[in-house]
Amino acid sequence: MIEEIFQEEKTWEEFFKETEEKDGWVFRGQPDDDPLTTSLERDSNDYRIPLLDRPNIEDYMIRDFRRRYEGNDRNLVIDDTLYCLSLMRHHGAPTRLLDWTYSPYVAAFFAVEKIKINTAKEDNFAIVYCLRRDWCKEMAKKNVTKRIVQMRYTDKTNTDKSFCPLYMKNKYNFVLLDNPMSIHKRLFLHKGTFLIPGNIRISTMNNIKSMGNWNTKENIKKIKIRINDKEELEKIYSRLRLMNISNESLFPGLDGFSRSLKQNMFYYIALSKNRAGKGN
């Protein structure tokens, strides 16, 4: 059994207060208490695909996407593997990329988006993972080489010449926060970054466990945020709405707007009580 990432239980107010002071960290919000796994890993597990087959599957998915893609940014898709993977992830393909954000508020939104208030007298929990960026970078340098990792943080060398030797050979066990040089709109709106395992022949968690001091709260931890009732959930949605964090702002277009209507249900109750638009 894989040892748990260090975890703490907090209220929403405690979470917001703590994360506002966490400069140099990134966050991942989840509605369920699931381990850190990429979509490629989850889907492969669902189909009982052996670990050793995953690199070949990834190669052919990238090949298929590149051959069929017709967007104006086709040259970027062909030339930049991480940009290609980020676009694949954007459209729902299984990839080795794990979505994180520099914003604890965006992470909070994704943590509560699918929360259901239990009818039983039990607490509801949303999950936010927190990771210290400098620790991740320094440990990756130790597991690979300082030179090749540093190339990913230099504009001129943030290309396939550094990406493919670092990741696509599946030679090194580590995780690293990384972004393509060209960032598409959704990644920008989410204040996003990707946590990328260096070796998809092993699990994401085993890549993390290959890094020194991974199981200390100073480097990575899981916060279980307690939501006592629907009134508290209403306050959270209200706070996020005032910060302009919603499906409508994070996923521009009719689909995002339509999805945001669910989040606004508490707001519509308040409007109906005030007979908004119906006259007094």
N, C-alpha and C positions, 0 to 999 in steps of 0.2 A: 504493500500500500504506500502510495506517495505521500510523504509528509505534507501537512497543510501549510500553506503560506500563513504567516503571522496574521491574526485577525483581531479586530476590536469591534465592540458594539457601541454605537453612538446614536443620539437623537439627531434630527435634522439640523437643529440649531448648533449643536456641537460640531457636526460635520462641516457646516458652512464656515463657522468660526475658525476651525483648524485649517481647512484647505485654503482659506483666504491668505493665510500666513505661509503657505508652502510654495515658495518660489523655487524653481528648478525641478518641479515634479510634473508628471503627466498622469492622466486619470482614464479609467475605463468603467463605464456604468453598465450594469447588467440587472435585469429584473429577477433573475434566478441565481441561486447559489451554485453555479456551475464552475468547474475548473477552467483555467485559461487554456483554450484550445482554438486553433484556427478553423475556418470553415472547411478547408481542405482536409484537415484531420478529422473533423466531425463527420463529414460526408463519407470519407473513406471508412471510418469506423462503422457507420450505418450499413455500408455495403460489404463489410468484412473484407476490405482490401488490405493485403499485407503491407506493412510499413515499407518494405524494400521496393514495392511497386510504385510508390507515390511519386518519386522523382520523374519516372517515365510518363506517368499520367500528367503531371504538371507540364512537362515539355510539350506534349501533344495538345494540351488545352491551349497553351500559349500559341503554338503553331496554328491551330484551328482559328483562334480569335484573330490573329494577324492576317490570315488569308481572307477572312470574310469581312473584316472591319472596313467601312467606307467613309468614316468621318473626316472632317477637314484636318484633323490632327493625325492622320494616318502615318505620316513620316515619323512622328514621335512614338507612336505605337510600335513601329517597326524597329526604330533605333534604340529605344530606351525600355529595357525590360521591366524596370520598376514602374515606369509610367503606364506601360501596358497592363501590368498586374493591378495597379491602382484603379484603372478604368474597368477592368474585369470585375474587381471587387465592388466597384460603384454600381455595376449592373447586375450583381447577384451571383457571379461565378465563384466557385470554391477556389480559394487561393491560400497561400502561406501567410498572407498579411493579416495581422490582428489590429483592429481599429482602436486607437487611443486618442485622447484630446488633451490639449494644453489647458482647457477650461474645466474646472470642477463643476461649473454650472451646466455645461453641455453634458458632462458625464452624469450629473444628477438627473437630467431630463431622460436620458436613455435608461437609467436605473428605475425610474418610476413609470415609464411609458406604458408598461403592460401589467402594472401592479393591480391585483384584485383584492378588495377588502374582504377578508374572511367573515363569514356569518358567525362562526364560533368565536369565543372570546380568546382569540390568540393574536399575538403581535404579527404584523406583516413586515417583511424585511426587503429592502432594496440593497443591492451590492455595488460597491465602488472599489475597484482596485486602484492603488496608488503606487507609483514607481519613481524613484529618484533618477533623473537623467544621467548625472555624472557617474554614478555607480555603474549604470548599464554600459556606458561608453568605456570606462576604465577596465571593467572586467572583460569586455569584448576584446580590447587590445591585448589582454593577457592570454586569452584563449586563441587568438589568431596571431596577428602581428600589428604593432602600432601603426606601421606605415599604411597598410591596406585599409584599416579602419579609418584612419585620418583622411584618406582619399575621398571617403564618402561625405566628409564635412567641408570639402573644398570645391567651389563651384566648377572650376575647370576640369576636375577629375570625377565629378559626380555623374558618371556615365557608365555604360556597360563594361568599360575597361576595368572598373573597380567593382561593379555590382556582381557580375557573373563569377569572377574568381572567388569572391567572398561568400556568395550564397548558393549559386546554381550547381556547384560541384558537390554540395552537401558533405563537405569534408570536415567542417569545424562545428563543435557543439557550443552554441552561445545564442543570445538574443541581442538585437540592436534596434534602437529607434532610428528610423530612416524615412526619408521622403525623396521623391524624384525632384530633379531640378525644376521641371515644369509642373505646377500644381493645378489640377482641375478645380472647377468652381466649388463642388461639394466639399472637397477636402479643405478648401479655404474657409467655407462657411462653418464647418464643424471645428475649426481650429485644430485640424487633425494631424496625426502622425501615425506611422505604422510600427508596431513591434514585430520584427521579422526573425524567425528562428533560422539559424545557420544550417541546420541539418534536419530535413523533413523525414529522414529515415528513423528518427526517434520522435517522441512526443514533444509538444511545446514545453510542457512542464519539465521534462528531462533536459531540454536545452537550458532552461532557467536554472535547474539544479546543478548544471555544470559550472555555474558562475559562483565565485567565492562570496560568502556572507549573504546568500540569497534569502535565507530564512530569518532575517532580522528586520524589525520594523523600521529601522533607519534607512532601508533600501527599497523594500517592497512589502506591501501589506494589503490586506483586504478589510474594508470597513463594512460592517453590517449595520445598515441604517434602519432603525425601528420606526414604523409608522403605526400609530395606535388606532386610528379610526379615519373615517372618510373626511371628517372636518380638518384633520391634519393634512391629509392628501390635498384637500381643496386649497389650503394655505400654501402648500408647496407649488401647486400649479399656478396660483395667483402670483407668487413671487417670480416664477420663471417667466410668466407672461409679461410682467412689467419689465423684465430684462430682455424682452423680445426673443425668447428661446422657446420655440415651438416647432412642430412639424412644418408649419407654413414657412418659417424663416430658414429652417435647416434643409428643407427639400422644396425649393421654389417650384411653382407650377400647380396645376389643378390637383394632382395626386397629393402633394404635401398639404395644400389647403384643405382638401377633403379629410385627410387624416387628422388635421388639427381640430376638426369639429368635435371629435371625441374628447380631446383634452379640454375643450372649452365648455363641456357639459355643465360643470359647476357654475361657470360664468353665466351661462344662459338661464340658469335657475334664478340668479340674482337679477338679471335683466327682466325676467318674467314677473318677479315680485314687484319691481318698480314700473311695470307696464311700459317698458321702453318701446317707443315707436307707436304706441297704441293710444296715447293721450291720457290725461288724468281724469 
